[in-house]
Amino acid sequence: QVQLQESGPGLVKPSQALSLTCTVSGGSITTKYYYWSWIRQPPGKGLEWMGAIAFSGMTYYSQSLKSRTSISRDTSKNQFTLQLSSVTPEDTAVYYCARVDGSTWYDPEVDLGNRVNEYDYWGQGTQVTVSS
């Protein structure tokens, strides 16, 4: 059974950077052909895919957040991390890490954000509030 657990600060000040870590158990983040994503849900809004890191280590980002987002991994700890810079109150959301099997996909860069319904394992989510 794969389990994902988000961790990080619940409160971040505007203009600062947000860092969240997802710890994965029950499966390796390097196993073909899984992709590990960060997805968020602002209050009263739908899910927004932010970016992902593939089993290979390749990264993919939402065009709207690309300039502020960085995703990395530590394979020795089976963790991957989201860094979001220059946060504003509009970045207030519940942040989720999640896994998807991309073995049948032709274009992960498109599919990662458009097939959120195919993600099979999710963390419980962590609330992040941006406020001074």
KACORNOR-V319031 format. One record per backbone hydrogen bond with DSSP energy under -0.5 kcal/mol. CO is the residue of the C=O (numbers start at 1). NH is the residue of the N-H. E is the energy in kcal/mol with one decimal. If there is no record, write none. Layout:
co = [CO & CO]
nh = [NH & NH]
e = [E & E]
This chain:
co = [3 & 5 & 7 & 10 & 12 & 13 & 15 & 16 & 18 & 19 & 20 & 21 & 21 & 22 & 22 & 23 & 25 & 28 & 31 & 33 & 34 & 35 & 35 & 36 & 37 & 38 & 38 & 39 & 40 & 41 & 42 & 46 & 48 & 50 & 51 & 52 & 53 & 54 & 58 & 60 & 62 & 62 & 65 & 65 & 68 & 70 & 72 & 74 & 74 & 74 & 78 & 79 & 80 & 81 & 82 & 83 & 84 & 87 & 88 & 89 & 93 & 93 & 94 & 95 & 96 & 97 & 98 & 99 & 99 & 100 & 100 & 102 & 107 & 107 & 108 & 110 & 111 & 115 & 116 & 121 & 126 & 128 & 129 & 129]
nh = [25 & 23 & 21 & 129 & 131 & 16 & 86 & 87 & 84 & 9 & 82 & 7 & 23 & 24 & 80 & 5 & 3 & 31 & 34 & 102 & 55 & 37 & 100 & 53 & 98 & 50 & 51 & 96 & 48 & 94 & 45 & 42 & 40 & 62 & 38 & 60 & 36 & 57 & 54 & 52 & 65 & 66 & 68 & 69 & 85 & 83 & 81 & 77 & 78 & 79 & 24 & 74 & 22 & 72 & 20 & 70 & 18 & 15 & 91 & 92 & 95 & 128 & 41 & 126 & 39 & 123 & 37 & 120 & 121 & 35 & 102 & 105 & 110 & 111 & 112 & 114 & 115 & 118 & 119 & 99 & 95 & 93 & 12 & 131]
e = [-2.6 & -2.6 & -2.7 & -2.7 & -2.0 & -1.9 & -0.5 & -2.6 & -2.7 & -0.6 & -3.0 & -2.0 & -0.5 & -0.5 & -1.8 & -1.6 & -2.8 & -1.3 & -2.1 & -2.4 & -1.3 & -0.6 & -2.2 & -2.4 & -2.0 & -2.9 & -1.3 & -3.9 & -3.2 & -2.0 & -2.1 & -0.6 & -2.8 & -2.7 & -2.7 & -2.4 & -2.5 & -1.6 & -3.3 & -2.6 & -1.0 & -1.3 & -1.9 & -1.0 & -2.5 & -2.6 & -2.8 & -0.9 & -0.9 & -1.9 & -2.5 & -2.7 & -3.1 & -1.9 & -2.3 & -2.1 & -3.3 & -3.2 & -2.5 & -1.7 & -0.6 & -2.9 & -2.2 & -2.1 & -2.8 & -2.7 & -2.8 & -1.7 & -1.0 & -2.6 & -0.8 & -1.4 & -1.4 & -2.8 & -2.6 & -1.1 & -1.7 & -2.2 & -1.3 & -2.6 & -3.0 & -2.0 & -2.7 & -0.7]
